Amino acid sequence: MNKSIKELDVTALLEDIPSEHLSRGDVGTIVDDSGSGFYLVEFSDKLGQTYALPALRP
């Protein structure tokens, strides 16, 4: 099984990120791989509006 992370993969948080108002279980989409061990993850509401765009480690 290939476990590599790539752009447009869907992911869920394993822990809260209070500074971003994100909670464990929130689902986001990988939108950029910085190549430095961080991934830009977009969290959007049901209307498609982005409400958080943090750089996260796997």
Phi and psi in radians as a Rosetta constraint file:
Dihedral C 1 N 2 CA 2 C 2 CIRCULARHARMONIC -1.520 0.35
Dihedral N 2 CA 2 C 2 N 3 CIRCULARHARMONIC 2.052 0.35
Dihedral C 2 N 3 CA 3 C 3 CIRCULARHARMONIC -1.833 0.35
Dihedral N 3 CA 3 C 3 N 4 CIRCULARHARMONIC 0.300 0.35
Dihedral C 3 N 4 CA 4 C 4 CIRCULARHARMONIC -1.249 0.35
Dihedral N 4 CA 4 C 4 N 5 CIRCULARHARMONIC 2.536 0.35
Dihedral C 4 N 5 CA 5 C 5 CIRCULARHARMONIC -1.635 0.35
Dihedral N 5 CA 5 C 5 N 6 CIRCULARHARMONIC 2.329 0.35
Dihedral C 5 N 6 CA 6 C 6 CIRCULARHARMONIC -2.430 0.35
Dihedral N 6 CA 6 C 6 N 7 CIRCULARHARMONIC 2.854 0.35
Dihedral C 6 N 7 CA 7 C 7 CIRCULARHARMONIC -0.998 0.35
Dihedral N 7 CA 7 C 7 N 8 CIRCULARHARMONIC 2.487 0.35
Dihedral C 7 N 8 CA 8 C 8 CIRCULARHARMONIC 1.356 0.35
Dihedral N 8 CA 8 C 8 N 9 CIRCULARHARMONIC 0.047 0.35
Dihedral C 8 N 9 CA 9 C 9 CIRCULARHARMONIC -1.183 0.35
Dihedral N 9 CA 9 C 9 N 10 CIRCULARHARMONIC 2.544 0.35
Dihedral C 9 N 10 CA 10 C 10 CIRCULARHARMONIC -1.680 0.35
Dihedral N 10 CA 10 C 10 N 11 CIRCULARHARMONIC 2.421 0.35
Dihedral C 10 N 11 CA 11 C 11 CIRCULARHARMONIC -2.429 0.35
Dihedral N 11 CA 11 C 11 N 12 CIRCULARHARMONIC 2.766 0.35
Dihedral C 11 N 12 CA 12 C 12 CIRCULARHARMONIC -2.157 0.35
Dihedral N 12 CA 12 C 12 N 13 CIRCULARHARMONIC 2.523 0.35
Dihedral C 12 N 13 CA 13 C 13 CIRCULARHARMONIC -1.261 0.35
Dihedral N 13 CA 13 C 13 N 14 CIRCULARHARMONIC 2.479 0.35
Dihedral C 13 N 14 CA 14 C 14 CIRCULARHARMONIC -1.710 0.35
Dihedral N 14 CA 14 C 14 N 15 CIRCULARHARMONIC -0.181 0.35
Dihedral C 14 N 15 CA 15 C 15 CIRCULARHARMONIC -2.621 0.35
Dihedral N 15 CA 15 C 15 N 16 CIRCULARHARMONIC 2.783 0.35
Dihedral C 15 N 16 CA 16 C 16 CIRCULARHARMONIC -1.193 0.35
Dihedral N 16 CA 16 C 16 N 17 CIRCULARHARMONIC 2.599 0.35
Dihedral C 16 N 17 CA 17 C 17 CIRCULARHARMONIC -2.242 0.35
Dihedral N 17 CA 17 C 17 N 18 CIRCULARHARMONIC 1.449 0.35
Dihedral C 17 N 18 CA 18 C 18 CIRCULARHARMONIC -0.990 0.35
Dihedral N 18 CA 18 C 18 N 19 CIRCULARHARMONIC -0.618 0.35
Dihedral C 18 N 19 CA 19 C 19 CIRCULARHARMONIC -1.111 0.35
Dihedral N 19 CA 19 C 19 N 20 CIRCULARHARMONIC -0.393 0.35
Dihedral C 19 N 20 CA 20 C 20 CIRCULARHARMONIC -1.857 0.35
Dihedral N 20 CA 20 C 20 N 21 CIRCULARHARMONIC 0.044 0.35
Dihedral C 20 N 21 CA 21 C 21 CIRCULARHARMONIC 1.039 0.35
Dihedral N 21 CA 21 C 21 N 22 CIRCULARHARMONIC 0.679 0.35
Dihedral C 21 N 22 CA 22 C 22 CIRCULARHARMONIC -1.975 0.35
Dihedral N 22 CA 22 C 22 N 23 CIRCULARHARMONIC 2.562 0.35
Dihedral C 22 N 23 CA 23 C 23 CIRCULARHARMONIC -2.116 0.35
Dihedral N 23 CA 23 C 23 N 24 CIRCULARHARMONIC 2.708 0.35
Dihedral C 23 N 24 CA 24 C 24 CIRCULARHARMONIC -0.896 0.35
Dihedral N 24 CA 24 C 24 N 25 CIRCULARHARMONIC 2.326 0.35
Dihedral C 24 N 25 CA 25 C 25 CIRCULARHARMONIC 1.687 0.35
Dihedral N 25 CA 25 C 25 N 26 CIRCULARHARMONIC -0.280 0.35
Dihedral C 25 N 26 CA 26 C 26 CIRCULARHARMONIC -1.041 0.35
Dihedral N 26 CA 26 C 26 N 27 CIRCULARHARMONIC 2.459 0.35
Dihedral C 26 N 27 CA 27 C 27 CIRCULARHARMONIC -1.881 0.35
Dihedral N 27 CA 27 C 27 N 28 CIRCULARHARMONIC 2.337 0.35
Dihedral C 27 N 28 CA 28 C 28 CIRCULARHARMONIC -2.413 0.35
Dihedral N 28 CA 28 C 28 N 29 CIRCULARHARMONIC 3.071 0.35
Dihedral C 28 N 29 CA 29 C 29 CIRCULARHARMONIC -2.108 0.35
Dihedral N 29 CA 29 C 29 N 30 CIRCULARHARMONIC 2.321 0.35
Dihedral C 29 N 30 CA 30 C 30 CIRCULARHARMONIC -1.207 0.35
Dihedral N 30 CA 30 C 30 N 31 CIRCULARHARMONIC 2.110 0.35
Dihedral C 30 N 31 CA 31 C 31 CIRCULARHARMONIC -1.966 0.35
Dihedral N 31 CA 31 C 31 N 32 CIRCULARHARMONIC -0.212 0.35
Dihedral C 31 N 32 CA 32 C 32 CIRCULARHARMONIC -2.800 0.35
Dihedral N 32 CA 32 C 32 N 33 CIRCULARHARMONIC 2.436 0.35
Dihedral C 32 N 33 CA 33 C 33 CIRCULARHARMONIC -1.889 0.35
Dihedral N 33 CA 33 C 33 N 34 CIRCULARHARMONIC 1.881 0.35
Dihedral C 33 N 34 CA 34 C 34 CIRCULARHARMONIC -1.176 0.35
Dihedral N 34 CA 34 C 34 N 35 CIRCULARHARMONIC -0.336 0.35
Dihedral C 34 N 35 CA 35 C 35 CIRCULARHARMONIC 1.456 0.35
Dihedral N 35 CA 35 C 35 N 36 CIRCULARHARMONIC -0.038 0.35
Dihedral C 35 N 36 CA 36 C 36 CIRCULARHARMONIC -1.965 0.35
Dihedral N 36 CA 36 C 36 N 37 CIRCULARHARMONIC 0.367 0.35
Dihedral C 36 N 37 CA 37 C 37 CIRCULARHARMONIC 1.616 0.35
Dihedral N 37 CA 37 C 37 N 38 CIRCULARHARMONIC 0.020 0.35
Dihedral C 37 N 38 CA 38 C 38 CIRCULARHARMONIC -2.033 0.35
Dihedral N 38 CA 38 C 38 N 39 CIRCULARHARMONIC 2.617 0.35
Dihedral C 38 N 39 CA 39 C 39 CIRCULARHARMONIC -2.184 0.35
Dihedral N 39 CA 39 C 39 N 40 CIRCULARHARMONIC 2.373 0.35
Dihedral C 39 N 40 CA 40 C 40 CIRCULARHARMONIC -1.458 0.35
Dihedral N 40 CA 40 C 40 N 41 CIRCULARHARMONIC 2.123 0.35
Dihedral C 40 N 41 CA 41 C 41 CIRCULARHARMONIC -2.076 0.35
Dihedral N 41 CA 41 C 41 N 42 CIRCULARHARMONIC 2.203 0.35
Dihedral C 41 N 42 CA 42 C 42 CIRCULARHARMONIC -1.686 0.35
Dihedral N 42 CA 42 C 42 N 43 CIRCULARHARMONIC 2.247 0.35
Dihedral C 42 N 43 CA 43 C 43 CIRCULARHARMONIC -1.967 0.35
Dihedral N 43 CA 43 C 43 N 44 CIRCULARHARMONIC 2.180 0.35
Dihedral C 43 N 44 CA 44 C 44 CIRCULARHARMONIC -2.210 0.35
Dihedral N 44 CA 44 C 44 N 45 CIRCULARHARMONIC 2.689 0.35
Dihedral C 44 N 45 CA 45 C 45 CIRCULARHARMONIC -1.481 0.35
Dihedral N 45 CA 45 C 45 N 46 CIRCULARHARMONIC -3.084 0.35
Dihedral C 45 N 46 CA 46 C 46 CIRCULARHARMONIC -1.155 0.35
Dihedral N 46 CA 46 C 46 N 47 CIRCULARHARMONIC -0.290 0.35
Dihedral C 46 N 47 CA 47 C 47 CIRCULARHARMONIC -1.639 0.35
Dihedral N 47 CA 47 C 47 N 48 CIRCULARHARMONIC 0.008 0.35
Dihedral C 47 N 48 CA 48 C 48 CIRCULARHARMONIC 1.518 0.35
Dihedral N 48 CA 48 C 48 N 49 CIRCULARHARMONIC 0.153 0.35
Dihedral C 48 N 49 CA 49 C 49 CIRCULARHARMONIC -1.471 0.35
Dihedral N 49 CA 49 C 49 N 50 CIRCULARHARMONIC 2.218 0.35
Dihedral C 49 N 50 CA 50 C 50 CIRCULARHARMONIC -1.219 0.35
Dihedral N 50 CA 50 C 50 N 51 CIRCULARHARMONIC 2.276 0.35
Dihedral C 50 N 51 CA 51 C 51 CIRCULARHARMONIC -2.050 0.35
Dihedral N 51 CA 51 C 51 N 52 CIRCULARHARMONIC -0.140 0.35
Dihedral C 51 N 52 CA 52 C 52 CIRCULARHARMONIC -2.767 0.35
Dihedral N 52 CA 52 C 52 N 53 CIRCULARHARMONIC 2.523 0.35
Dihedral C 52 N 53 CA 53 C 53 CIRCULARHARMONIC -2.519 0.35
Dihedral N 53 CA 53 C 53 N 54 CIRCULARHARMONIC 1.096 0.35
Dihedral C 53 N 54 CA 54 C 54 CIRCULARHARMONIC -1.422 0.35
Dihedral N 54 CA 54 C 54 N 55 CIRCULARHARMONIC 2.751 0.35
Dihedral C 54 N 55 CA 55 C 55 CIRCULARHARMONIC -1.642 0.35
Dihedral N 55 CA 55 C 55 N 56 CIRCULARHARMONIC 2.106 0.35
Dihedral C 55 N 56 CA 56 C 56 CIRCULARHARMONIC -2.192 0.35
Dihedral N 56 CA 56 C 56 N 57 CIRCULARHARMONIC 2.672 0.35
Dihedral C 56 N 57 CA 57 C 57 CIRCULARHARMONIC -1.551 0.35
Dihedral N 57 CA 57 C 57 N 58 CIRCULARHARMONIC 2.709 0.35
